[in-house]
Amino acid sequence: MSKLLEYPEIFDSLKIQVKEAGLLSRVPIRGSIEMLAILCCLTLALWTAPLWHPVLLALFLTMLFTRSVFASHDILHTQYFKNKALSKKLSYPFSALILSNSSSWWDYKHNVNHHTYCNIVEKDADILALDGAFTHDQKGNSPFLKKYKHIVFWGAMFFMFPAFIAQSYHFVITRKLWGELSLMLLHWPLVWGTLYLQIGGLDTIIVAIVMSFVLSPWLSFGFITNHLGCETFNDEEAKHFSWMELQMRGSRSLTGGFLVHWFYGGLNTQIEHHLFPKAPRFNLLKIQKITRTFAKEHDIPYFESTPLMAYIQINEALKEY
């Protein structure tokens, strides 16, 4: 394993390889095509809603909502455009309008805290799920959660998206971000108001119910593979590792090709995303090959598993709570 003082030279060597392969260049054209495709598809779906079976409409909208989550995530990482202020504005249609989600909340929670302090117990709120069940010292002490941990955790997968929305509203109201709040509130008449006018109340309820049972699990089962069940560190332990090693030891990448990459929105290449957060999602599978080889050459831990094995590992971590 590389020593802390060797980190700059080692990471620079990896970065040079990735950069020379042209994999760190932003993709404004491809990103713009994706953004326009999402907006056009959503407009078309709402316009032609009466022609759809409500269940099929719900599944199509679920796919568009998940693509909006992934697109917003990538935009805020400035993977499409270098300008941070422009990227923030471009994220609003996909976060605030389509999802009623806050870009400001996500940028603070994910880009600032999580990426900076990946799997550091005192600072990374993303690994404190289930009263600390996934921290290295299993600090949780709730008798109720210890008894019903599997029911609570796996059942919560169906409520992740509403939880994100609730946290978003709390964040923007607390921070008095009234402009963003206004955009988030526009989601309801633009999306659900349009559906109500197009297909009526009953079919709109059917669409909402189906989406609630598909959207949250899709996102949840993608997000939980990233870091849960991986190594965690306290503040003092983290000081003994380089940033590069912390990212690689505290993250899990998944095996699989294009379909897995599409389903997980690029989050399946989590190690690579943490090492190169500005690298476009479209390039991460290629970066993964380079990083995996580099880690092997330098004897740096590289945590990778199949999607199914990732869920088994997460479940095993729950048993240790």
C-alpha positions as CSV (number, residue, x, y, z in Angstrom):
1,M,0.0,0.0,0.0
2,S,1.3,3.5,-0.8
3,K,2.4,5.7,2.0
4,L,0.8,9.0,2.7
5,L,3.8,11.0,1.5
6,E,3.7,9.2,-1.8
7,Y,0.1,10.1,-2.5
8,P,0.6,13.3,-4.7
9,E,3.1,11.5,-7.1
10,I,1.0,8.3,-7.3
11,F,-2.3,10.1,-7.9
12,D,-0.8,12.5,-10.4
13,S,0.5,9.5,-12.3
14,L,-3.0,8.0,-12.5
15,K,-4.5,11.4,-13.4
16,I,-2.0,11.8,-16.2
17,Q,-3.0,8.4,-17.7
18,V,-6.7,9.3,-17.5
19,K,-6.2,12.8,-18.9
20,E,-4.0,11.6,-21.7
21,A,-6.8,9.2,-22.7
22,G,-9.1,12.2,-23.1
23,L,-11.4,11.0,-20.4
24,L,-11.5,14.1,-18.2
25,S,-12.7,16.5,-20.8
26,R,-16.1,18.0,-20.2
27,V,-18.9,17.0,-22.6
28,P,-21.0,20.1,-23.2
29,I,-22.5,18.8,-26.5
30,R,-23.3,15.3,-25.3
31,G,-24.6,16.7,-22.0
32,S,-26.8,19.2,-23.8
33,I,-28.3,16.5,-25.9
34,E,-29.1,14.4,-22.8
35,M,-30.7,17.4,-21.1
36,L,-32.8,18.3,-24.1
37,A,-33.8,14.6,-24.6
38,I,-35.1,14.4,-21.0
39,L,-37.1,17.7,-21.3
40,C,-38.5,16.7,-24.7
41,C,-39.5,13.2,-23.6
42,L,-41.2,14.6,-20.4
43,T,-43.1,17.2,-22.5
44,L,-44.2,14.6,-25.0
45,A,-45.2,12.2,-22.2
46,L,-47.4,14.9,-20.5
47,W,-48.8,16.0,-23.8
48,T,-49.8,12.5,-24.9
49,A,-50.8,11.3,-21.5
50,P,-54.4,10.4,-22.5
51,L,-53.0,7.9,-25.0
52,W,-51.0,5.9,-22.4
53,H,-52.1,3.2,-20.0
54,P,-51.5,4.8,-16.6
55,V,-49.2,2.1,-15.4
56,L,-47.0,2.4,-18.6
57,L,-47.1,6.1,-18.3
58,A,-45.9,5.8,-14.6
59,L,-43.0,3.6,-15.6
60,F,-41.9,5.9,-18.4
61,L,-42.1,8.9,-16.1
62,T,-40.1,7.0,-13.5
63,M,-37.4,6.4,-16.0
64,L,-37.4,10.1,-16.9
65,F,-37.3,11.1,-13.2
66,T,-34.3,8.8,-12.5
67,R,-32.5,10.2,-15.6
68,S,-33.2,13.7,-14.2
69,V,-31.6,12.7,-10.9
70,F,-28.5,11.4,-12.6
71,A,-28.3,14.4,-15.0
72,S,-28.7,16.9,-12.1
73,H,-26.0,15.0,-10.2
74,D,-23.6,15.2,-13.1
75,I,-24.4,18.9,-13.9
76,L,-23.7,19.9,-10.3
77,H,-20.4,18.1,-10.5
78,T,-19.6,20.4,-13.6
79,Q,-19.2,17.4,-15.8
80,Y,-20.9,19.1,-18.7
81,F,-19.9,22.8,-18.3
82,K,-16.9,24.2,-16.4
83,N,-18.7,27.2,-15.0
84,K,-20.1,26.4,-11.6
85,A,-22.7,29.2,-11.5
86,L,-24.0,28.2,-15.0
87,S,-24.2,24.5,-14.0
88,K,-26.2,25.4,-10.9
89,K,-28.7,27.2,-13.0
90,L,-28.9,24.4,-15.6
91,S,-29.6,21.9,-12.8
92,Y,-32.8,23.6,-11.7
93,P,-35.1,22.2,-14.5
94,F,-34.0,18.7,-13.6
95,S,-33.9,19.1,-9.8
96,A,-36.5,21.8,-8.9
97,L,-39.0,21.6,-11.7
98,I,-39.0,17.9,-12.6
99,L,-38.2,16.4,-9.2
100,S,-39.2,19.2,-6.7
101,N,-35.7,18.6,-5.3
102,S,-33.2,21.2,-4.1
103,S,-29.9,21.6,-6.1
104,S,-28.5,23.7,-3.2
105,W,-29.3,20.9,-0.7
106,W,-27.7,18.2,-2.8
107,D,-24.7,20.3,-3.6
108,Y,-24.1,20.9,0.1
109,K,-24.9,17.4,1.3
110,H,-23.2,15.4,-1.5
111,N,-20.6,17.5,-3.3
112,V,-19.2,19.4,-0.2
113,N,-19.6,17.0,2.7
114,H,-19.7,13.5,1.3
115,H,-17.1,13.8,-1.4
116,T,-14.7,15.7,0.9
117,Y,-15.1,13.4,3.9
118,C,-16.0,10.1,2.3
119,N,-16.8,7.4,5.0
120,I,-15.4,9.5,7.8
121,V,-17.8,8.8,10.6
122,E,-17.9,12.2,12.3
123,K,-18.4,14.1,9.1
124,D,-20.1,12.0,6.4
125,A,-23.8,11.8,7.1
126,D,-24.4,9.4,4.2
127,I,-23.0,6.4,6.2
128,L,-24.9,7.1,9.4
129,A,-28.0,5.3,8.2
130,L,-29.9,3.1,10.7
131,D,-28.4,4.7,13.8
132,G,-24.9,4.1,12.8
133,A,-25.3,0.5,11.6
134,F,-22.7,0.9,8.9
135,T,-20.0,2.6,10.9
136,H,-16.9,0.7,11.8
137,D,-17.7,0.7,15.5
138,Q,-21.4,-0.1,15.2
139,K,-22.2,2.8,17.5
140,G,-26.0,2.5,17.2
141,N,-27.7,1.5,20.4
142,S,-31.4,1.6,19.5
143,P,-33.1,-1.6,20.8
144,F,-36.0,-1.2,18.3
145,L,-33.6,-0.9,15.3
146,K,-31.5,-3.8,16.5
147,K,-34.6,-6.0,16.6
148,Y,-36.2,-4.8,13.4
149,K,-33.2,-3.6,11.5
150,H,-33.8,-5.6,8.3
151,I,-37.5,-4.6,8.1
152,V,-36.7,-0.9,8.7
153,F,-33.7,-0.7,6.3
154,W,-35.0,-2.6,3.3
155,G,-38.5,-1.2,3.8
156,A,-37.0,2.3,3.8
157,M,-35.9,1.7,0.3
158,F,-39.5,2.5,-0.8
159,F,-39.4,6.0,0.9
160,M,-36.0,7.4,-0.1
161,F,-37.3,9.8,-2.8
162,P,-40.0,11.4,-0.5
163,A,-37.3,11.7,2.2
164,F,-35.0,13.6,-0.2
165,I,-37.9,15.9,-1.1
166,A,-38.6,16.6,2.6
167,Q,-35.0,17.3,3.3
168,S,-34.8,19.6,0.3
169,Y,-37.8,21.7,1.5
170,H,-36.3,21.9,5.0
171,F,-33.0,23.0,3.6
172,V,-34.3,25.8,1.3
173,I,-36.7,27.1,3.9
174,T,-34.1,27.1,6.7
175,R,-31.6,28.8,4.4
176,K,-34.3,31.2,3.1
177,L,-33.6,30.2,-0.6
178,W,-37.0,31.6,-1.7
179,G,-36.2,31.6,-5.4
180,E,-35.3,27.9,-5.5
181,L,-38.3,27.2,-3.3
182,S,-40.5,28.8,-5.8
183,L,-39.1,26.6,-8.6
184,M,-39.6,23.5,-6.5
185,L,-43.2,24.5,-5.8
186,L,-43.8,24.9,-9.6
187,H,-43.2,21.2,-9.9
188,W,-46.6,20.4,-8.6
189,P,-48.8,22.3,-11.1
190,L,-46.4,21.7,-14.0
191,V,-46.2,17.9,-13.6
192,W,-49.1,16.7,-11.5
193,G,-51.4,19.5,-12.4
194,T,-50.9,18.8,-16.1
195,L,-51.5,15.1,-15.5
196,Y,-54.7,15.8,-13.6
197,L,-56.0,17.9,-16.4
198,Q,-54.9,15.4,-19.0
199,I,-56.0,12.1,-17.5
200,G,-58.2,12.9,-14.5
201,G,-57.8,12.3,-10.8
202,L,-58.1,8.5,-10.7
203,D,-55.4,7.8,-13.3
204,T,-53.2,10.5,-11.8
205,I,-53.4,8.6,-8.5
206,I,-52.5,5.4,-10.2
207,V,-49.5,7.0,-11.8
208,A,-48.4,8.4,-8.5
209,I,-48.8,5.1,-6.7
210,V,-46.9,3.1,-9.3
211,M,-44.1,5.7,-9.3
212,S,-43.8,5.6,-5.6
213,F,-43.2,1.9,-5.6
214,V,-40.7,2.0,-8.5
215,L,-38.8,5.3,-8.3
216,S,-37.6,5.1,-4.7
217,P,-36.3,1.5,-4.9
218,W,-34.6,2.2,-8.2
219,L,-32.7,5.2,-6.7
220,S,-32.2,3.5,-3.3
221,F,-30.8,0.3,-4.6
222,G,-28.4,2.4,-6.7
223,F,-27.2,4.7,-3.9
224,I,-26.7,2.1,-1.2
225,T,-24.1,0.1,-3.1
226,N,-21.8,3.1,-3.2
227,H,-20.5,3.1,0.3
228,L,-22.6,1.1,2.7
229,G,-20.8,-2.0,3.9
230,C,-17.4,-0.5,2.9
231,E,-14.6,0.5,5.3
232,T,-15.3,3.5,7.5
233,F,-12.8,5.6,9.5
234,N,-12.9,8.0,12.4
235,D,-11.2,11.4,12.1
236,E,-8.0,10.2,13.7
237,E,-7.7,7.0,11.5
238,A,-8.4,9.0,8.4
239,K,-5.2,11.1,9.0
240,H,-3.1,8.0,8.4
241,F,-4.4,7.5,4.8
242,S,-3.9,9.5,1.7
243,W,-7.0,11.0,0.2
244,M,-6.8,8.6,-2.8
245,E,-6.7,5.6,-0.5
246,L,-9.6,6.9,1.5
247,Q,-11.7,7.2,-1.6
248,M,-10.8,3.8,-2.8
249,R,-11.2,2.0,0.5
250,G,-14.4,3.7,1.4
251,S,-16.1,3.2,-2.0
252,R,-17.4,0.2,-3.9
253,S,-17.5,-0.1,-7.6
254,L,-19.6,-2.7,-9.4
255,T,-18.8,-5.1,-12.2
256,G,-20.9,-5.0,-15.4
257,G,-21.1,-3.3,-18.7
258,F,-23.3,-0.7,-20.4
259,L,-26.7,-1.9,-19.0
260,V,-25.4,-1.8,-15.4
261,H,-23.9,1.6,-16.0
262,W,-27.1,2.9,-17.5
263,F,-29.3,1.5,-14.6
264,Y,-27.0,2.9,-11.9
265,G,-26.5,6.2,-13.7
266,G,-22.7,5.8,-13.5
267,L,-22.8,5.3,-9.7
268,N,-21.7,1.8,-10.3
269,T,-18.2,3.2,-11.0
270,Q,-18.2,4.8,-7.6
271,I,-14.4,4.6,-6.9
272,E,-13.7,6.4,-10.2
273,H,-16.4,9.0,-9.6
274,H,-14.8,9.8,-6.2
275,L,-11.4,10.1,-7.7
276,F,-12.5,12.1,-10.6
277,P,-15.9,13.7,-9.7
278,K,-15.7,16.1,-12.7
279,A,-15.1,13.2,-15.2
280,P,-18.2,12.8,-17.4
281,R,-20.4,9.7,-16.5
282,F,-20.0,8.6,-20.1
283,N,-16.3,8.0,-19.6
284,L,-16.3,6.3,-16.3
285,L,-16.3,2.7,-17.6
286,K,-13.1,3.5,-19.5
287,I,-11.6,5.2,-16.4
288,Q,-12.6,2.1,-14.4
289,K,-10.3,-0.1,-16.4
290,I,-7.4,2.2,-16.0
291,T,-7.9,2.7,-12.3
292,R,-8.4,-1.0,-11.6
293,T,-5.1,-1.8,-13.3
294,F,-3.3,1.1,-11.6
295,A,-4.5,0.0,-8.2
296,K,-3.2,-3.5,-8.8
297,E,0.2,-2.3,-9.9
298,H,0.5,-0.1,-6.7
299,D,-1.0,-2.6,-4.3
300,I,-3.8,-0.2,-3.4
301,P,-7.1,-1.8,-2.2
302,Y,-9.8,-1.7,-4.9
303,F,-13.2,-2.7,-3.7
304,E,-15.3,-4.2,-6.4
305,S,-18.2,-6.7,-6.5
306,T,-21.2,-7.7,-8.5
307,P,-24.4,-5.8,-7.8
308,L,-25.9,-8.9,-6.1
309,M,-22.9,-9.4,-3.9
310,A,-23.0,-5.7,-2.9
311,Y,-26.5,-6.2,-1.5
312,I,-25.3,-9.4,0.3
313,Q,-22.4,-7.4,1.8
314,I,-24.8,-4.7,2.9
315,N,-27.1,-7.3,4.5
316,E,-24.1,-8.9,6.3
317,A,-23.1,-5.5,7.7
318,L,-26.7,-5.1,9.0
319,K,-26.3,-8.4,10.9
320,E,-23.3,-7.1,12.7
321,Y,-25.2,-4.1,14.1
